[in-house]
Amino acid sequence: MLAAYPRVLSVQSDVYVLLKSDTPVFFREQYTVLFTPCEIFRNEKSATQGEVISGFEVFHTTNKPLSLAARRVDAFSVSISLNCPSEQEYILRVMEEQEGTAYVIASACVYALQPDLQNLYAYKGDFHTHSHCSDGADTPVSMAVAGRRKGFDFMALTDHGKFDPSRQLQALFHPMPDLAYQLYTGEEIHMPWHQAHILNIGGQYSINQLFLENEKLFLEQVKALADTCPVPPNVDEYEYLAALWAFEQIRRAGGMSVFCHPYWRRSSGYELCASLTDALLESRAFDALELISGYGKRETDSNMLQLARYAELPEKPAVVGVSDAHAASPDETPAGEYLFGAFYTIVLAKSSGFGDIASAIRSRHSVAVEHQQNEQRHIYGPHRIAKYCMFLAREFFPEHDRLALQEAAAMDRFIQNIPSAGLAIQFEQLYASAFSW
């Protein structure tokens, strides 16, 4: 196996790339590398071959590889100078000539980005999880460690109507030195007489507590919104305005609001009425939409409807993918089947700190991922971001996840009062080696 360091580059910049093999395959001083774009440049003169089919001339276009010289570093690696002219993926095939015939002995891939996505790194995590503090099967600690074990860089515990469990979870791991894993505050908001489910992620205080402590003030504030927020026809006034109130309160608390599973179907029908769903989607008052939610394999219709509705929205909202997991393992409860670790969000951000993650999501630098057990991975969201994240899922995250697994083991030791440190320095080194900025 051949890996490139760095593997994410800046367009139109000269970058030295180290191609490192896990076996000693490089013995000669000089090698040839075929540098091939996965897409055709606008100004590239590509090889074409025409043929006539039923009277029409058809041209098959192929990408011309550029032959570059690579320098041997040692038996495991060679180096090469690259300049990528456009944003896309490139394939590097190391060729060795034997008795007049050239053979591919190893290949790797890199990705070049335009300036607006440079200086951003790739992180993944889950914004919607539950513990036994509400209706989940496991402790908050078990959920957190399981999330890191699954390769997450961040996780929010969002128990139904409860904010304190997420804050207590943060406090528990705060003393652990050099922990790279980020645990955000969170809660799932359930307002009285209200259908919609809304997440408060990263807020400084509980939104549920606001209406529980003073229902009269809550109702007065909701009613007052009618003066400035026209209610669409055929929409329940209270439910619409209360949702807008929640989105605004989350912003005031410094959090990120997420509109949850709008097409969740239960035995009695859809959880949310269609007119309210449409009105909230068109309001754009929330920060992010659960584009992919953690439904079991028997509930895929809900995600299909969410994707179809997203596709026809004239202005696309920011998106996240979440598990809504109620267990750390699929064996512990039927509600946890294939969920935790199978649905998540990839974010392109400056760091995994909450402020940078929330800002990146609001800038639409995120995608929703579904990767159920024994199934192909599916990535949904803006085309440009999704294409790049497909590369990252294949070329970067496997190495990343192996390191995350080691930190999860350190977290396990820490909660058993065994002195343990996180792997923040190792993660810094990993990102520095994979990204060229």
N, C-alpha and C positions, 0 to 999 in steps of 0.2 A: 504494500500500500504506500502511495506517495502523497505527501501533504505539502502545501505551499505556506510559507511564512514570509510576509503576511499574505493573507488570501483575500482581503478586501482592500482595494486600491483606489487612488484618486485618478480620475480621467485626465489624460493629457499631461501626465507627470512621469518623469523618469524614476522608476522604483526598482531596487534590487530585490529579487525574490529568491529565497532559499527553498529548493525542492528537496525534501528530506524523506528518505525511504526507511521503512522499518526493517529492511534487510540490506546487507552490503552488496549492492548491485553495480556500483560505479567504480570501475577500475582504470579506465582510460583517462587521459588528461582532458579530452575534448569530446563533447556530445552535441548533437543537434536536437533542438526542440522545435516542434511544429506548434506555432502559436495561432490558434484557430478561434475566431469569434463564433459564438452560438447564434448570432444574428448577423445580417449583412449590414455593413456601414452604408450610409446614404451615398457616399462617394466611392464605394468600393467597386472595382471592375471584377465582377465574379465570373467564374467559369460557367458557361452555359452550353447546353447540348440540346439541340432541337430534334424533334421527331414529329411525323405527321400521323395524327389519329383522326380517322373519319373526316379527312379534308381540312382539319385544323392543325396548325403548327403549334406544338406545345414545347415550352422551354423549361427544363429542369435546372434550377439555380442551386449552386453549391457554394459554400464559403471557402475561399482560398486560404489555406494556411500560409503563414509567414515563417520562413525558416530562420531560426536564430541560433547563435552559438552559446552553449552553456559551458561554464568552467567547473571542473571537478574541485570540490572542497575536501572531501574525504570519501571513504568507501560507501558512506550512507547518503551523501548529499552532493548536489551541484547547485550553482547559482547562475542567475540569468537577469539581464536588465530588460525591463518591460516598459512600454509606453502605450497605454490603452486609449484609443482615440474616441471611444464612445461608451456610454453606460450600458453594460450588459455583462454576461458571463463569458469567460474565455476558457478554452481547453488547452492544456499544455501537455504534449506528448513527447517524452524523451525517447529519441531514436539512437540506436547503436548499429553501426555497419559491421556486418560479419561476412567475409568472403564476397564482397560486392553487393550484398543485399542488406537493406536497412530494416531493422525490426523495432517495434515499439516495446520498450522494456518497462515503462512505467508511465502513468498519466496522473495529472492533478488538474484542479480547476481554481480559477480566481474570479473575482467580480469587481468591476470598476464602477464607481459612483460619481454622479455630478456633485458640485460643491454643496448643494442644499442638504444632502444626506451625509456629508462628511462630518467628522467629529461626533458622530452618533454611534452608539454601541447597541448590541442586540441583547435584550433581556426577555425572559418569559415567566409567566406566573398566573395565578388564579385569584380573581376578585370576589368569588362567591362560594363560600364554604360554611358548613355548620358543624357544631360539636354537640356533646351531650348537655351543654348549657342551654340548648333549646331542644330540638328534636333529632339531633344527630346521635350516632352510636359511640363516638370516641371522644377522648379528652381533647381540649384545645392543643395541648402539647403533642399528642399523637398526630393530629392533623398537620401541625406545623412541621414536624420532623418528616412525616410522609411526603409533604410537599417538596421539601428539599431533596429527599431521596428520589423524587420523580424529575429532578432537574430544575425546579422552580427557583428563580432569583428573588421573587417576592410572593407574598400571599396575604390575603385579607380574610380574617375570620368574621363572618357576617351572620351571627346567630339572630334568629327571629326576635325582633323587639328588644335586643340586648346589645349594649355597647361595651359594657365593662369587661366581658370575657376577652375581647380583642386587646383592650388596654392592659389587662393583667398578663396576657401572653407576651406582649411587648416587654413589660417590666421583668418578666421571668428570664428572658434571654438577654436583656440589656447588659448585665454584668459579664456576659461571655466575651472575652477579648477577641478582636479581629474577626468577628462574624461578618461574612459578606452577604448573607441572607437577610432580606428586608421583610419585616412583619408590620403590616399597616393596620391601623385601627379600622373598624368596620361594624356595620349593623344592617339588617334588613328592616326597612321601615314598613310598619303596618298601621296606617291611620284608621281611626274609627269609621265604620260604615263605608269602607273604601276597598275597591277591587285591586287597584294597581299595587305591584310590589316594586319598591325602589331601594337601591343601595346607597348608603352613605359610606364612601371609601375615603379614609385618611382624614376625616373630620376631627376637630379638636374636642368635640363633645357630642353627646347623643341628641339626635333629632326626635327619636321616640319619646325621650324624657320631656321634651318641651310640651307636647300635647297631653302627656299623661299627668304632668304636674299642674297644668292650667288649661283644661279643655275649653273653658269660656273664652280665654284670650286667643287660643288657637282658632276657634270658630269665628271670632270677630276679625282676626287677621285674614282668614280665608275669604270671608264675605267682603272685606274691603278691597280685595283684588278685582272684584267685578267692575270697579270704576275705571281701571286701567287695562284690564285684560278681557277683551270681548270673548264671550263663550260661543263657540261654533254651534250652528243649528243641530238639533237632535242629540245634543250631548248633555249629560247631567251636569248642572252648574257646579254643585258641590264637589263632585269627583274630579272634574277638570281643574277647578281652582285650587283644590287641596293638593293635587299633584304639583301644580306650579309653585305653591307655597313650599312644598318639600324640597323641590329643586333649588329654590332660592335660599332656603335655610341651610342646605348643605354647603352652598357657596359661601354663605356668611361664616360657617364653621370651618372654612378652609379646606373642605373636602371636594371630592369628585362624585357627581351624581350619575347613577347608572339606571336606566329604564330596563326592568327585568322581563324576561320571557313573555313578550306581548302575545304570543299565540300558543301559550300553554293550554293544552286541552285536558280536561278532567272527565270523569265518567258522566258528569252532569252537563258537559259542554265546555266551551272556552271560558277560561278564568276571567278574561277581560272582554267587555262588549266591544264590538267592532268600531262603533262610532267614537268611543273614548280612545281606543288604540290609535285610530286615524288622527284624531285631534291632537294627541300628545306627540305623535311622530311629526306632524306638520308644524307643531309649535316650536320644535327645536330647542326647547327650554332645558333639556337634560344635557349632560356632558358626553355620555356615551350610551350606545345601544348594545344590549346583549344580542349580538348577531347570531351566535351559536351558543346554545344553552345545553346543560348536561342532562339530556334526555337519554333514557335507555334505548336499545335498538327497536323496541316496540313503539317508541314515541317519536320517530323521526319526522313525521308529518309536521310537527310544530316547528322544527328547525327549517324545513323546506319552505314553510309559509313565511318565516322571518326572512329568509334569503330572497324569496320572490318579492316580498314587500320592499325590502331594501333596494332591490334592483330597479324598481320603478320610481323611487323617490327622486325628485328632480335635484335636490340638494342632499348629498349623502352625509349622514351623521358620522361621527367617530364611532368606531366599533370595538367591542371586546368579545372574547370567547371565555366562557366560564363553565365550571363543572356543576355548580349547585350541589356539590357532594355532601352527603350526610354520613359518610364513613370513609376511613382511610384505605379500606380494602374492600374489593367487590364481594368478598365472602361474608362480610359482617351483617349486611342488611340488603334486602332486595332493592331498596332505593339507591344503594351505592353501586349497582351493577355497571361496570365499565366506565364510571364517571370520573373519579379523581385521577388526574393525570392524563385523561383522554380528551379533555376539553380545556383549552387555556388560551392565553393571549401572548403574542410576541409584540414587543414594543421596541422601537428605535429611539433611544434617548441618550442624553449626556451621561446619566448615571442611573442606578436602580433606586435612588432616593425617591420618596413619594412625589416631591415637587417636580422633579424632572420627568418622572413617568407620567404624571397627570398632564403636564404641559405637552408632552409628546403625543399623548392620546388625543388631546384637544386639537392638536395640529394634524390629526389623521395619519400619524406615523405608527399605526398599529394594525394588526390583523387578528382574526379569530381562527383558531386551529381546532380541528377535530381529528383525533387519531385513536380510534377505538381499537380494542384488543383484536389482534390478528387481521386488521384492516389497513388499507392504504391511508396515508395522511392526506387531509384536505385542508387547504388554507384559503380563507375568504377575506375579502376587503378590497381596498384600492389596488388596481391591477399592478401598478409599478411596485408598490410595497410588497404585495403578495409574491410577485416573481422573485424579488430579492430574498424574501424570507424563505422561499422554497430552497434557494441555494444555501442559506444559513442552516436550515433544518438538516440538510444533507451533509454539508461540508464543515460546519462549525459546532453545532450543538452536541454531536456525539462526544467530542473531546470535552466540551463544557460539562456535559452531564456526568461524565466519569469523575470529574473533580467535585461536582455537587454531591455525589454519592459519598465521597470521603468526608465532606463537611457535615452531612447528615449523621454519619457515624460519630463525629466529634460532638454533635449536639446531643446524641443519645448518651454519651459518656458524661457530658456536662450536667444533664438533669439527674444523673445518678451520683452527683457530687464527686465525680472524678475530674480532677483539673484537666481542662481541655480548651484549646483555642481554635478559632475558626481559620479559614484559609483565604482571608482577604488579600494577602500579598500574592499568593499563588494565582488568584483570579485576576489581579492586576497584571501579572505577567502573562497570563493566557490572553487577555484582551490586547495587551501591547504587542504580542507576537502575531495575532490574527488580523489586527486592523492597522493600517499603515500610518494613521495620524497620531 
